[in-house]
């Protein structure tokens, strides 16, 4: 079984110009989307003792933030 859990989108712009609704949408997809996929896949993976591997690409985006992408980097840092 393979689960590719890499959904996401980016908001480009200054924090002060980004609405709370847009920021929440970013976290809903980039963080909570990952959580939902993990929760859906784990029951099927447990009996076969498969392990989840995390994406280093998403983690990198969270560690090295780019200008005008604060919410994207924050949402990827959490996941």
N, CA, C and O atoms as CSV, one atom per row, in Angstrom:
chain,resi,resn,atom,element,x,y,z
A,1,UNK,N,N,0.842,-1.178,0.000
A,1,UNK,CA,C,0.000,0.000,0.000
A,1,UNK,C,C,0.888,1.242,0.000
A,1,UNK,O,O,1.863,1.316,0.747
A,2,UNK,N,N,0.552,2.190,-0.820
A,2,UNK,CA,C,1.274,3.452,-0.878
A,2,UNK,C,C,0.276,4.584,-0.651
A,2,UNK,O,O,-0.799,4.614,-1.250
A,3,UNK,N,N,0.647,5.500,0.214
A,3,UNK,CA,C,-0.181,6.680,0.455
A,3,UNK,C,C,0.686,7.896,0.191
A,3,UNK,O,O,1.692,8.112,0.866
A,4,UNK,N,N,0.295,8.678,-0.783
A,4,UNK,CA,C,1.005,9.913,-1.104
A,4,UNK,C,C,0.202,11.058,-0.497
A,4,UNK,O,O,-0.879,11.402,-0.975
A,5,UNK,N,N,0.746,11.630,0.546
A,5,UNK,CA,C,0.027,12.631,1.336
A,5,UNK,C,C,0.726,13.976,1.186
A,5,UNK,O,O,1.461,14.403,2.077
A,6,UNK,N,N,0.498,14.634,0.067
A,6,UNK,CA,C,1.245,15.871,-0.180
A,6,UNK,C,C,0.379,17.017,-0.701
A,6,UNK,O,O,0.880,17.901,-1.396
A,7,UNK,N,N,-0.881,17.009,-0.381
A,7,UNK,CA,C,-1.760,18.081,-0.843
A,7,UNK,C,C,-1.366,19.402,-0.214
A,7,UNK,O,O,-0.861,19.442,0.908
A,8,UNK,N,N,-1.593,20.456,-0.925
A,8,UNK,CA,C,-1.319,21.771,-0.374
A,8,UNK,C,C,-1.465,22.854,-1.416
A,8,UNK,O,O,-1.508,22.592,-2.618
A,9,UNK,N,N,-1.539,24.064,-0.932
A,9,UNK,CA,C,-1.534,25.220,-1.813
A,9,UNK,C,C,-0.879,26.367,-1.074
A,9,UNK,O,O,-0.768,26.343,0.152
A,10,UNK,N,N,-0.454,27.351,-1.801
A,10,UNK,CA,C,0.243,28.465,-1.187
A,10,UNK,C,C,-0.491,29.781,-1.345
A,10,UNK,O,O,-1.150,30.030,-2.354
A,11,UNK,N,N,-0.365,30.606,-0.339
A,11,UNK,CA,C,-0.849,31.984,-0.400
A,11,UNK,C,C,0.392,32.863,-0.485
A,11,UNK,O,O,1.295,32.747,0.344
A,12,UNK,N,N,0.438,33.721,-1.461
A,12,UNK,CA,C,1.573,34.629,-1.603
A,12,UNK,C,C,1.089,36.032,-1.295
A,12,UNK,O,O,0.146,36.526,-1.913
A,13,UNK,N,N,1.734,36.664,-0.346
A,13,UNK,CA,C,1.374,38.025,0.015
A,13,UNK,C,C,1.772,38.330,1.446
A,13,UNK,O,O,2.163,37.443,2.205
A,14,UNK,N,N,1.667,39.571,1.788
A,14,UNK,CA,C,2.019,40.006,3.138
A,14,UNK,C,C,0.999,39.483,4.143
A,14,UNK,O,O,-0.179,39.327,3.820
A,15,UNK,N,N,1.454,39.216,5.348
A,15,UNK,CA,C,0.573,38.735,6.403
A,15,UNK,C,C,-0.576,39.715,6.634
A,15,UNK,O,O,-1.719,39.301,6.826
A,16,UNK,N,N,-0.276,41.001,6.617
A,16,UNK,CA,C,-1.305,41.997,6.882
A,16,UNK,C,C,-2.359,42.076,5.781
A,16,UNK,O,O,-3.450,42.605,5.998
A,17,UNK,N,N,-2.035,41.550,4.603
A,17,UNK,CA,C,-2.986,41.569,3.494
A,17,UNK,C,C,-3.756,40.256,3.346
A,17,UNK,O,O,-4.629,40.141,2.486
A,18,UNK,N,N,-3.440,39.283,4.171
A,18,UNK,CA,C,-4.091,37.973,4.098
A,18,UNK,C,C,-5.203,37.911,5.140
A,18,UNK,O,O,-4.979,38.164,6.324
A,19,UNK,N,N,-6.386,37.576,4.685
A,19,UNK,CA,C,-7.514,37.512,5.625
A,19,UNK,C,C,-7.394,36.265,6.510
A,19,UNK,O,O,-6.703,35.306,6.166
A,20,UNK,N,N,-8.063,36.301,7.626
A,20,UNK,CA,C,-8.091,35.151,8.525
A,20,UNK,C,C,-8.743,33.960,7.806
A,20,UNK,O,O,-8.306,32.822,7.977
A,21,UNK,N,N,-9.762,34.212,7.022
A,21,UNK,CA,C,-10.427,33.135,6.280
A,21,UNK,C,C,-9.466,32.464,5.305
A,21,UNK,O,O,-9.470,31.240,5.179
A,22,UNK,N,N,-8.643,33.250,4.615
A,22,UNK,CA,C,-7.654,32.677,3.702
A,22,UNK,C,C,-6.612,31.853,4.465
A,22,UNK,O,O,-6.237,30.763,4.033
A,23,UNK,N,N,-6.150,32.379,5.596
A,23,UNK,CA,C,-5.168,31.660,6.408
A,23,UNK,C,C,-5.748,30.357,6.949
A,23,UNK,O,O,-5.066,29.333,6.962
A,24,UNK,N,N,-7.002,30.390,7.395
A,24,UNK,CA,C,-7.648,29.172,7.887
A,24,UNK,C,C,-7.786,28.139,6.766
A,24,UNK,O,O,-7.603,26.944,6.993
A,25,UNK,N,N,-8.107,28.597,5.571
A,25,UNK,CA,C,-8.194,27.694,4.420
A,25,UNK,C,C,-6.858,27.037,4.127
A,25,UNK,O,O,-6.800,25.860,3.771
A,26,UNK,N,N,-5.786,27.802,4.278
A,26,UNK,CA,C,-4.431,27.273,4.088
A,26,UNK,C,C,-4.151,26.143,5.072
A,26,UNK,O,O,-3.672,25.081,4.672
A,27,UNK,N,N,-4.441,26.356,6.349
A,27,UNK,CA,C,-4.213,25.326,7.364
A,27,UNK,C,C,-5.173,24.154,7.200
A,27,UNK,O,O,-4.802,23.008,7.454
A,28,UNK,N,N,-6.396,24.432,6.779
A,28,UNK,CA,C,-7.375,23.367,6.562
A,28,UNK,C,C,-6.863,22.359,5.534
A,28,UNK,O,O,-7.047,21.153,5.700
A,29,UNK,N,N,-6.235,22.841,4.493
A,29,UNK,CA,C,-5.699,21.955,3.458
A,29,UNK,C,C,-4.335,21.397,3.836
A,29,UNK,O,O,-4.140,20.182,3.857
A,30,UNK,N,N,-3.390,22.284,4.134
A,30,UNK,CA,C,-1.997,21.868,4.305
A,30,UNK,C,C,-1.723,21.124,5.598
A,30,UNK,O,O,-0.828,20.279,5.626
A,31,UNK,N,N,-2.453,21.399,6.669
A,31,UNK,CA,C,-2.232,20.698,7.924
A,31,UNK,C,C,-3.318,19.658,8.184
A,31,UNK,O,O,-3.031,18.467,8.305
A,32,UNK,N,N,-4.563,20.115,8.270
A,32,UNK,CA,C,-5.632,19.187,8.602
A,32,UNK,C,C,-5.904,18.181,7.480
A,32,UNK,O,O,-6.390,17.081,7.747
A,33,UNK,N,N,-5.598,18.539,6.240
A,33,UNK,CA,C,-5.698,17.569,5.140
A,33,UNK,C,C,-4.746,16.401,5.346
A,33,UNK,O,O,-5.108,15.249,5.109
A,34,UNK,N,N,-3.529,16.700,5.788
A,34,UNK,CA,C,-2.552,15.644,6.086
A,34,UNK,C,C,-3.056,14.766,7.227
A,34,UNK,O,O,-2.944,13.541,7.172
A,35,UNK,N,N,-3.605,15.392,8.250
A,35,UNK,CA,C,-4.139,14.637,9.390
A,35,UNK,C,C,-5.256,13.695,8.931
A,35,UNK,O,O,-5.295,12.533,9.336
A,36,UNK,N,N,-6.149,14.189,8.100
A,36,UNK,CA,C,-7.271,13.359,7.641
A,36,UNK,C,C,-6.799,12.162,6.811
A,36,UNK,O,O,-7.314,11.055,6.967
A,37,UNK,N,N,-5.826,12.385,5.937
A,37,UNK,CA,C,-5.316,11.281,5.123
A,37,UNK,C,C,-4.634,10.240,6.013
A,37,UNK,O,O,-4.822,9.039,5.819
A,38,UNK,N,N,-3.852,10.693,6.978
A,38,UNK,CA,C,-3.203,9.753,7.913
A,38,UNK,C,C,-4.239,8.932,8.671
A,38,UNK,O,O,-4.100,7.715,8.794
A,39,UNK,N,N,-5.265,9.586,9.175
A,39,UNK,CA,C,-6.308,8.876,9.923
A,39,UNK,C,C,-7.056,7.875,9.042
A,39,UNK,O,O,-7.461,6.815,9.518
A,40,UNK,N,N,-7.237,8.199,7.782
A,40,UNK,CA,C,-7.927,7.282,6.871
A,40,UNK,C,C,-7.040,6.104,6.487
A,40,UNK,O,O,-7.537,4.990,6.320
A,41,UNK,N,N,-5.742,6.330,6.345
A,41,UNK,CA,C,-4.832,5.278,5.882
A,41,UNK,C,C,-4.351,4.357,6.998
A,41,UNK,O,O,-4.104,3.177,6.749
A,42,UNK,N,N,-4.213,4.859,8.202
A,42,UNK,CA,C,-3.640,4.057,9.288
A,42,UNK,C,C,-4.381,2.753,9.580
A,42,UNK,O,O,-3.725,1.729,9.766
A,43,UNK,N,N,-5.708,2.740,9.628
A,43,UNK,CA,C,-6.381,1.462,9.904
A,43,UNK,C,C,-6.041,0.369,8.884
A,43,UNK,O,O,-5.920,-0.799,9.252
A,44,UNK,N,N,-5.888,0.731,7.631
A,44,UNK,CA,C,-5.536,-0.253,6.599
A,44,UNK,C,C,-4.062,-0.636,6.664
A,44,UNK,O,O,-3.695,-1.742,6.266
A,45,UNK,N,N,-3.221,0.253,7.155
A,45,UNK,CA,C,-1.784,-0.008,7.199
A,45,UNK,C,C,-1.368,-0.798,8.439
A,45,UNK,O,O,-0.376,-1.526,8.395
A,46,UNK,N,N,-2.098,-0.672,9.533
A,46,UNK,CA,C,-1.711,-1.352,10.782
A,46,UNK,C,C,-1.597,-2.865,10.658
A,46,UNK,O,O,-0.600,-3.430,11.107
A,47,UNK,N,N,-2.581,-3.547,10.065
A,47,UNK,CA,C,-2.476,-5.009,9.988
A,47,UNK,C,C,-1.251,-5.498,9.211
A,47,UNK,O,O,-0.749,-6.590,9.476
A,48,UNK,N,N,-0.773,-4.713,8.269
A,48,UNK,CA,C,0.384,-5.120,7.463
A,48,UNK,C,C,1.691,-4.581,8.038
A,48,UNK,O,O,2.766,-4.831,7.494
A,49,UNK,N,N,1.592,-3.845,9.132
A,49,UNK,CA,C,2.757,-3.270,9.819
A,49,UNK,C,C,3.582,-2.339,8.914
A,49,UNK,O,O,4.802,-2.240,9.047
A,50,UNK,N,N,2.889,-1.670,8.003
A,50,UNK,CA,C,3.569,-0.684,7.165
A,50,UNK,C,C,3.782,0.585,7.973
A,50,UNK,O,O,3.027,0.872,8.902
A,51,UNK,N,N,4.786,1.324,7.627
A,51,UNK,CA,C,5.091,2.562,8.350
A,51,UNK,C,C,4.810,3.770,7.469
A,51,UNK,O,O,4.929,3.723,6.244
A,52,UNK,N,N,4.436,4.843,8.134
A,52,UNK,CA,C,4.269,6.104,7.426
A,52,UNK,C,C,5.620,6.786,7.311
A,52,UNK,O,O,6.377,6.843,8.280
A,53,UNK,N,N,5.919,7.292,6.153
A,53,UNK,CA,C,7.143,8.069,5.949
A,53,UNK,C,C,6.726,9.512,5.714
A,53,UNK,O,O,5.808,9.775,4.938
A,54,UNK,N,N,7.381,10.431,6.366
A,54,UNK,CA,C,7.008,11.832,6.201
A,54,UNK,C,C,7.733,12.433,4.996
A,54,UNK,O,O,8.780,11.946,4.569
A,55,UNK,N,N,7.161,13.472,4.478
A,55,UNK,CA,C,7.728,14.152,3.324
A,55,UNK,C,C,8.760,15.172,3.765
A,55,UNK,O,O,8.443,16.098,4.512
A,56,UNK,N,N,9.985,15.008,3.311
A,56,UNK,CA,C,11.023,15.970,3.667
A,56,UNK,C,C,10.803,17.293,2.933
A,56,UNK,O,O,11.254,18.342,3.392
A,57,UNK,N,N,10.115,17.243,1.797
A,57,UNK,CA,C,9.850,18.474,1.052
A,57,UNK,C,C,8.945,19.403,1.853
A,57,UNK,O,O,9.207,20.602,1.942
A,58,UNK,N,N,7.897,18.863,2.427
A,58,UNK,CA,C,6.987,19.676,3.236
A,58,UNK,C,C,7.690,20.199,4.477
A,58,UNK,O,O,7.491,21.350,4.866
A,59,UNK,N,N,8.498,19.375,5.092
A,59,UNK,CA,C,9.213,19.805,6.288
A,59,UNK,C,C,10.201,20.915,5.955
A,59,UNK,O,O,10.366,21.851,6.737
A,60,UNK,N,N,10.853,20.822,4.816
A,60,UNK,CA,C,11.806,21.861,4.414
A,60,UNK,C,C,11.113,23.195,4.220
A,60,UNK,O,O,11.636,24.234,4.622
A,61,UNK,N,N,9.949,23.174,3.612
A,61,UNK,CA,C,9.191,24.408,3.398
A,61,UNK,C,C,8.821,25.059,4.717
A,61,UNK,O,O,8.684,26.280,4.796
A,62,UNK,N,N,8.662,24.251,5.749
A,62,UNK,CA,C,8.352,24.799,7.066
A,62,UNK,C,C,9.568,25.336,7.791
A,62,UNK,O,O,9.443,26.224,8.634
A,63,UNK,N,N,10.731,24.815,7.480
A,63,UNK,CA,C,11.954,25.250,8.158
A,63,UNK,C,C,12.571,26.496,7.534
A,63,UNK,O,O,13.176,27.308,8.233
A,64,UNK,N,N,12.421,26.646,6.231
A,64,UNK,CA,C,13.012,27.783,5.521
A,64,UNK,C,C,11.875,28.574,4.870
A,64,UNK,O,O,11.403,28.236,3.784
A,65,UNK,N,N,11.460,29.607,5.543
A,65,UNK,CA,C,10.345,30.403,5.053
A,65,UNK,C,C,10.810,31.405,4.000
A,65,UNK,O,O,11.873,32.014,4.121
A,66,UNK,N,N,10.003,31.553,2.989
A,66,UNK,CA,C,10.288,32.536,1.946
A,66,UNK,C,C,9.502,33.810,2.212
A,66,UNK,O,O,8.433,33.757,2.820
A,67,UNK,N,N,10.009,34.944,1.772
A,67,UNK,CA,C,9.260,36.187,1.957
A,67,UNK,C,C,7.865,36.093,1.327
A,67,UNK,O,O,7.696,35.535,0.243
A,68,UNK,N,N,6.905,36.630,2.006
A,68,UNK,CA,C,5.512,36.689,1.546
A,68,UNK,C,C,4.843,35.320,1.475
A,68,UNK,O,O,3.848,35.161,0.768
A,69,UNK,N,N,5.366,34.333,2.190
A,69,UNK,CA,C,4.738,33.019,2.253
A,69,UNK,C,C,4.672,32.519,3.691
A,69,UNK,O,O,4.902,31.337,3.950
A,70,UNK,N,N,4.363,33.401,4.612
A,70,UNK,CA,C,4.346,33.071,6.035
A,70,UNK,C,C,3.335,31.970,6.367
A,70,UNK,O,O,3.663,31.032,7.094
A,71,UNK,N,N,2.133,32.072,5.850
A,71,UNK,CA,C,1.101,31.097,6.188
A,71,UNK,C,C,1.395,29.729,5.564
A,71,UNK,O,O,1.146,28.697,6.189
A,72,UNK,N,N,1.914,29.717,4.354
A,72,UNK,CA,C,2.287,28.442,3.727
A,72,UNK,C,C,3.366,27.749,4.549
A,72,UNK,O,O,3.247,26.564,4.860
A,73,UNK,N,N,4.416,28.484,4.899
A,73,UNK,CA,C,5.509,27.884,5.669
A,73,UNK,C,C,5.040,27.432,7.049
A,73,UNK,O,O,5.453,26.374,7.525
A,74,UNK,N,N,4.192,28.212,7.689
A,74,UNK,CA,C,3.670,27.820,8.998
A,74,UNK,C,C,2.835,26.551,8.896
A,74,UNK,O,O,2.935,25.674,9.755
A,75,UNK,N,N,2.021,26.443,7.865
A,75,UNK,CA,C,1.167,25.257,7.719
A,75,UNK,C,C,1.998,24.025,7.396
A,75,UNK,O,O,1.627,22.922,7.799
A,76,UNK,N,N,3.099,24.172,6.688
A,76,UNK,CA,C,3.969,23.041,6.362
A,76,UNK,C,C,4.870,22.672,7.535
A,76,UNK,O,O,5.247,21.509,7.677
A,77,UNK,N,N,5.219,23.638,8.374
A,77,UNK,CA,C,6.038,23.346,9.539
A,77,UNK,C,C,5.283,22.432,10.499
A,77,UNK,O,O,5.868,21.545,11.120
A,78,UNK,N,N,3.984,22.658,10.612
A,78,UNK,CA,C,3.151,21.863,11.537
A,78,UNK,C,C,2.998,20.436,11.050
A,78,UNK,O,O,2.899,19.516,11.862
A,79,UNK,N,N,2.977,20.229,9.726
A,79,UNK,CA,C,2.763,18.896,9.218
A,79,UNK,C,C,4.044,18.230,8.967
A,79,UNK,O,O,4.067,17.080,8.529
